[in-house]
């Protein structure tokens, strides 16, 4: 990690109440009319289901109690069979629950990884086990594919904190200043931007312009952290992640006092005083790589709590201290809703072509940026 620099940050925009904010309307059902709906599979727990899913439960037995598996297993079996029938893939974010992340997902990762996988898939249908802006990103990169999100209400407080009109006003106020937009935004906002970024490549994207001032929206805390990593002056927006902003420095100090030797890893969407208490700050993928490579005896991941369960599956020798702030939007995605999505082909994500063309350019610039 580069040495810290004195951050240069100017923050704009009013605080916005948390909520879903504007999202695309439900699809017209074009995919269902074209491809048809399927019969709902049996969801009975029996010896066949137990036998055919045993290898999957073996993966997650340390984080999913055996009493829960008879409920999950029939859905897991049905979903995996329907994926083949539909030529579908499931993209699952790191914040999804273990039975989704480990048992039905074809590709897993942070927003950048999922965006890249979306460009590679040969599937006809993409089911996004994440939130709405992720599904929109997959649709932008795959305009000819069917992209489904199991629950349209799976939104994001960051995406709800800013609109395309806000970005146009920023461009008027700061003519010529590049606008970098976090992927946690609507297609409408991306369309008004020069390039997108994720928490894992935000510094690289900001510096890619070779200028001394950049607008980075909408996450204020991510922007403030990026400003400590680069001499570029950052103009920020006052948007926050409702999961990460709830962590406090005092909370971390108490965890450290009661868990001597614990390594604290924090996501840059957390407030600055929280990052100051952490031993390491990085994106979801960076935190995962830290645990896998360093193998700390005891670790606390300051992020959405399902990620600790998913990393625990791959690092059973590491002890996890689990502060638990759940993302209410991520948790709208369940096995039952994924199954419904594959059976009935809902909810289909559609984007106005005029918006999609401009938003796609911003996302593709991010995906194509050299590491």
C-alpha positions as MATLAB code, in Angstrom:
seq = 'XXXXXXXXXXXXXXXXXXXXXXXXXXXXXXXXXXXXXXXXXXXXXXXXXXXXXXXXXXXXXXXXXXXXXXXXXXXXXXXXXXXXXXXXXXXXXXXXXXXXXXXXXXXXXXXXXXXXXXXXXXXXXXXXXXXXXXXXXXXXXXXXXXXXXXXXXXXXXXXXXXXXXXXXXXXXXXXXXXXXXXXXXXXXXXXXXXXXXXXXXXXXXXXXXXXXXXXXXXXXXXXXXXXXXXXXXXXXXXXXXXXXXXXXXXXXXXXXXXXXXXXXXXXXXXXXXXXXXXXXXXXXXXXXXXXXXXXXXXXXXXXXXXXXXXXXXXXXXXXXXXXXXXXXXXXXXXXXXXXXXXXXXXXXXXXXXXXXXXXXXXXXXXXXXXX';
ca = [
       0.000    0.000    0.000;
       1.420    3.456   -0.855;
       2.328    5.815    1.934;
      -0.528    7.956    3.179;
      -0.745   11.457    1.765;
      -2.532   14.489    3.114;
      -6.029   14.069    1.678;
      -7.535   16.807   -0.432;
     -11.317   16.379   -0.333;
     -14.264   18.639   -1.036;
     -17.630   17.054   -0.216;
     -20.843   18.137   -1.930;
     -24.486   17.165   -1.838;
     -27.119   16.992    0.894;
     -27.458   13.907    3.108;
     -30.081   11.602    1.665;
     -32.346    9.328    3.729;
     -31.632    5.667    3.222;
     -33.913    3.823    0.886;
     -34.170    2.038   -2.393;
     -34.519    5.164   -4.490;
     -35.532    5.089   -8.144;
     -35.015    1.813   -9.974;
     -36.129    0.441  -13.318;
     -39.724   -0.652  -13.566;
     -40.449   -4.398  -13.692;
     -39.690   -5.907  -17.080;
     -42.397   -6.421  -19.640;
     -42.134  -10.179  -19.349;
     -40.631  -10.480  -22.822;
     -38.322  -13.300  -21.749;
     -41.174  -15.246  -20.171;
     -43.306  -14.844  -23.308;
     -40.448  -15.910  -25.557;
     -38.931  -18.724  -23.487;
     -41.945  -19.801  -21.458;
     -42.396  -20.546  -17.795;
     -41.589  -23.956  -16.349;
     -43.355  -26.155  -13.802;
     -42.277  -25.537  -10.226;
     -39.971  -28.409   -9.178;
     -40.674  -30.568   -6.168;
     -39.163  -29.177   -2.990;
     -39.436  -32.351   -0.946;
     -36.556  -33.345    1.311;
     -35.813  -37.016    0.754;
     -32.945  -39.468    0.486;
     -32.252  -38.610   -3.164;
     -31.985  -34.904   -2.416;
     -29.798  -35.616    0.612;
     -27.470  -37.823   -1.429;
     -27.194  -35.473   -4.428;
     -26.513  -32.386   -2.335;
     -24.260  -33.936    0.320;
     -21.077  -32.659   -1.352;
     -22.439  -29.129   -1.294;
     -23.359  -29.255    2.363;
     -19.842  -30.494    3.082;
     -18.578  -27.100    1.870;
     -20.703  -25.054    4.249;
     -21.162  -27.314    7.246;
     -19.022  -25.034    9.417;
     -21.358  -22.061    8.860;
     -24.787  -23.628    8.205;
     -26.251  -25.802   11.002;
     -27.357  -29.309    9.924;
     -30.909  -28.568   11.055;
     -31.185  -25.924    8.295;
     -29.898  -28.033    5.400;
     -33.104  -30.074    4.796;
     -34.840  -26.764    4.068;
     -32.112  -25.419    1.759;
     -31.170  -28.617   -0.071;
     -34.329  -29.080   -2.224;
     -33.992  -25.498   -3.467;
     -30.286  -26.006   -4.190;
     -30.966  -29.147   -6.199;
     -33.842  -27.569   -8.131;
     -31.901  -24.388   -8.931;
     -28.831  -26.236  -10.167;
     -30.985  -28.397  -12.449;
     -32.934  -25.408  -13.783;
     -29.716  -23.541  -14.587;
     -28.777  -26.308  -17.014;
     -32.243  -26.396  -18.513;
     -32.316  -22.630  -19.013;
     -28.615  -22.224  -19.952;
     -28.400  -19.773  -17.080;
     -25.661  -18.676  -14.709;
     -25.876  -17.110  -11.268;
     -23.548  -14.263  -10.333;
     -23.343  -13.919   -6.547;
     -21.812  -11.070   -4.593;
     -19.622  -11.753   -1.553;
     -22.416  -10.514    0.711;
     -24.816  -13.295   -0.266;
     -25.593  -15.983    2.299;
     -23.453  -19.163    2.276;
     -26.092  -21.452    0.768;
     -26.349  -19.120   -2.248;
     -22.683  -18.173   -2.503;
     -21.302  -21.688   -2.151;
     -24.056  -23.964   -3.443;
     -25.778  -22.387   -6.470;
     -23.517  -19.560   -7.684;
     -21.462  -20.057  -10.833;
     -19.353  -16.937  -10.319;
     -18.701  -15.097   -7.064;
     -16.845  -11.951   -6.160;
     -17.003   -8.222   -5.631;
     -18.638   -5.802   -8.047;
     -15.595   -5.618  -10.349;
     -15.147   -9.378  -10.531;
     -18.830   -9.907  -11.293;
     -18.768   -7.195  -13.969;
     -15.843   -8.925  -15.651;
     -17.489  -12.346  -15.446;
     -20.645  -10.878  -16.970;
     -18.659  -10.016  -20.109;
     -17.352  -13.566  -20.487;
     -20.401  -15.750  -19.971;
     -21.863  -17.766  -22.841;
     -25.120  -18.290  -20.963;
     -28.433  -17.044  -22.336;
     -29.686  -15.927  -18.917;
     -27.889  -14.175  -16.062;
     -29.433  -14.249  -12.593;
     -27.908  -11.579  -10.377;
     -27.714  -12.633   -6.738;
     -26.895   -9.164   -5.544;
     -28.566   -5.780   -5.724;
     -30.232   -3.836   -8.501;
     -27.269   -1.764   -9.709;
     -25.286   -5.000  -10.179;
     -28.034   -6.456  -12.341;
     -28.113   -3.237  -14.360;
     -24.340   -3.483  -14.827;
     -24.685   -7.045  -16.120;
     -27.400   -5.887  -18.529;
     -25.241   -3.010  -19.744;
     -22.445   -5.447  -20.570;
     -24.824   -8.046  -22.031;
     -27.565   -6.107  -23.833;
     -28.693   -9.165  -25.825;
     -28.953  -11.496  -22.828;
     -31.786  -11.916  -20.368;
     -30.732  -10.483  -17.001;
     -32.879  -11.255  -13.974;
     -32.866  -10.024  -10.405;
     -34.911  -12.174   -8.020;
     -36.273   -9.156   -6.116;
     -36.555   -5.675   -7.641;
     -36.556   -4.159   -4.159;
     -32.929   -5.200   -3.633;
     -31.557   -1.687   -3.856;
     -28.670    0.282   -2.374;
     -28.475    3.397   -0.204;
     -25.553    4.665   -2.273;
     -27.452    4.275   -5.544;
     -30.393    6.107   -3.956;
     -28.213    9.025   -2.840;
     -27.626   10.582   -6.273;
     -29.406   11.067   -9.608;
     -28.398   11.789  -13.161;
     -29.589   15.374  -12.690;
     -27.194   15.738   -9.730;
     -24.294   14.619  -11.913;
     -25.221   17.079  -14.648;
     -25.160   19.875  -12.080;
     -21.719   18.748  -10.902;
     -20.448   18.875  -14.463;
     -21.804   22.423  -14.836;
     -20.153   23.503  -11.602;
     -16.799   21.859  -12.398;
     -16.410   22.015  -16.194;
     -13.658   19.790  -17.532;
     -13.168   17.869  -14.279;
     -13.435   14.081  -14.874;
     -16.330   12.349  -13.131;
     -15.609    8.906  -11.682;
     -18.702    7.052  -10.547;
     -18.701    4.145   -8.122;
     -20.500    1.124   -9.562;
     -22.966    1.362   -6.668;
     -25.102    3.708   -8.783;
     -27.980    3.550  -11.247;
     -27.472    3.280  -15.002;
     -28.795    6.836  -15.258;
     -25.927    8.105  -13.099;
     -23.346    6.006  -14.920;
     -24.580    7.494  -18.202;
     -23.613   10.972  -17.002;
     -20.115    9.866  -15.951;
     -16.751    9.452  -17.644;
     -15.806    6.112  -16.088;
     -16.877    3.781  -13.292;
     -14.809    2.321  -10.487;
     -15.104   -0.152   -7.638;
     -13.484    0.004   -4.227;
     -10.748   -2.317   -5.499;
      -9.638   -0.082   -8.376;
     -10.790    3.409   -7.333;
      -7.265    4.778   -6.815;
      -6.122    3.408  -10.165;
      -9.138    4.885  -11.958;
      -8.732    8.304  -10.317;
      -5.063    8.449  -11.302;
      -5.695    7.161  -14.846;
      -6.736   10.654  -16.016;
      -3.371   12.210  -15.171;
      -5.015   15.353  -13.779;
      -4.828   17.082  -10.398;
      -8.565   17.091   -9.595;
     -11.286   14.435  -10.010;
     -14.923   14.115   -8.936;
     -15.536   10.763   -7.221;
     -19.184    9.973   -6.417;
     -21.326    9.049   -4.525;
     -19.571    7.443   -1.513;
     -18.062   10.158    0.677;
     -16.054    7.752    2.829;
     -14.581    5.869   -0.142;
     -13.628    9.235   -1.656;
     -11.979   10.337    1.592;
      -9.984    7.097    1.761;
      -8.915    7.389   -1.893;
      -7.732   10.924   -1.110;
      -5.289    9.473    1.449;
      -3.782    7.231   -1.229;
      -3.186    9.771   -4.006;
      -2.071   13.400   -4.446;
      -5.107   14.005   -6.678;
      -7.670   16.355   -5.105;
     -11.013   14.572   -4.704;
     -14.391   16.259   -4.984;
     -16.823   13.968   -3.158;
     -20.572   13.523   -2.720;
     -22.275   12.991    0.635;
     -23.565    9.477    0.021;
     -23.033    6.633    2.499;
     -23.471    2.864    2.629;
     -26.045    2.127    5.310;
     -24.135   -1.008    6.339;
     -20.606    0.372    6.615;
     -21.502    3.749    8.112;
     -22.959    2.030   11.206;
     -19.577    0.761   12.390;
     -17.825    2.927   14.979;
     -14.256    3.312   16.157;
     -15.342    2.715   19.754;
     -16.934   -0.580   18.725;
     -13.656   -1.739   17.152;
     -11.640   -0.736   20.205;
     -13.944   -2.864   22.369;
     -13.568   -5.851   20.031;
      -9.789   -5.459   20.089;
      -9.718   -5.269   23.891;
     -11.743   -8.459   24.249;
      -9.877  -10.307   21.458;
      -6.108   -9.817   21.949;
      -4.154  -10.250   18.729;
      -7.162   -9.865   16.427;
      -6.436   -8.434   12.970;
      -9.077   -5.869   11.951;
      -9.786   -5.467    8.238;
     -12.066   -2.626    7.132;
     -13.831   -1.711    3.920;
     -13.128    1.850    2.661;
     -16.868    2.638    2.736;
     -16.478    2.860    6.529;
     -16.073    6.234    8.302;
     -12.494    7.575    8.566;
     -12.256    7.029   12.337;
     -13.137    3.358   11.793;
     -10.415    3.001    9.138;
      -7.951    4.605   11.556;
      -8.611    1.771   14.030;
      -8.141   -0.969   11.409;
      -4.951   -2.897   10.684;
      -5.790   -3.093    6.978;
      -8.168   -1.226    4.675;
      -9.236   -2.687    1.359;
     -12.037   -3.759   -0.942;
     -13.981   -6.961   -0.386;
     -11.604   -8.854   -2.689;
      -8.554   -7.329   -0.963;
      -9.841   -8.360    2.463;
     -10.496  -11.891    1.244;
      -7.009  -12.110   -0.270;
      -5.512  -10.826    2.989;
      -7.145  -13.604    4.991;
      -6.235  -16.298    2.462;
      -2.609  -15.219    2.121;
      -1.780  -14.025    5.655;
      -3.865  -16.619    7.523;
      -4.194  -14.492   10.699;
      -5.010  -16.508   13.796;
      -8.026  -14.302   14.520;
      -9.637  -11.743   12.225;
     -12.494   -9.247   12.256;
     -13.860   -8.083    8.897;
     -15.556   -4.686    9.127;
     -18.108   -5.189    6.370;
     -21.403   -6.972    5.660;
     -21.422  -10.000    7.913;
     -22.214  -12.758    5.406;
     -18.782  -12.235    3.872;
     -17.137  -13.614    7.001;
     -19.197  -16.799    6.658;
     -18.154  -17.204    3.032;
     -14.468  -16.613    3.738;
     -14.657  -18.963    6.722;
     -15.662  -21.774    4.340;
     -12.341  -21.389    2.519;
     -10.197  -20.697    5.589;
     -11.423  -23.042    8.338;
      -8.181  -22.559   10.291;
      -8.889  -18.852   10.863;
     -11.039  -17.724   13.786;
     -13.518  -14.997   12.838;
     -14.828  -12.376   15.231;
     -18.191  -11.388   13.777;
     -19.679   -7.955   14.260;
     -22.871   -8.290   12.260;
     -24.278   -5.451   10.194;
     -26.576   -6.989    7.585;
     -27.423   -5.371    4.269;
     -31.239   -5.450    4.157;
     -31.207   -5.251    0.371;
     -28.754   -8.117   -0.187;
     -30.801  -10.251    2.160;
     -33.875   -9.861   -0.050;
     -32.230  -12.410   -2.352;
     -33.061  -15.938   -1.182;
     -32.974  -19.428   -2.636;
     -36.759  -19.350   -2.989;
     -36.648  -16.119   -5.003;
     -33.810  -17.393   -7.197;
     -35.885  -20.479   -7.948;
     -38.905  -18.318   -8.818;
     -36.671  -16.230  -11.056;
     -35.578  -19.267  -13.052;
     -39.050  -20.803  -13.246;
     -40.968  -17.639  -14.193;
     -38.068  -15.573  -15.644;
     -38.587  -12.636  -13.308;
     -37.737   -9.917  -12.602;
     -36.276   -8.982  -15.972;
     -33.956   -5.958  -15.967;
     -34.478   -3.486  -18.785;
     -32.702   -0.168  -19.391;
     -33.682    2.672  -21.695;
     -31.430    2.205  -24.791;
     -30.451    5.880  -24.819;
     -29.239    5.642  -21.229;
     -27.718    2.210  -21.699;
     -25.438    3.243  -24.561;
     -23.796    6.022  -22.542;
     -23.701    4.056  -19.284;
     -22.118    1.085  -21.055;
     -19.177    3.202  -22.153;
     -18.423    4.194  -18.546;
     -18.566    0.586  -17.336;
     -16.522   -0.776  -20.254;
     -13.786    1.784  -19.628;
     -13.519    0.449  -16.080;
     -13.534   -3.216  -17.119;
     -10.915   -2.612  -19.811;
      -8.579   -0.574  -17.612;
      -5.241   -2.338  -17.335;
      -4.197   -3.521  -13.887;
];
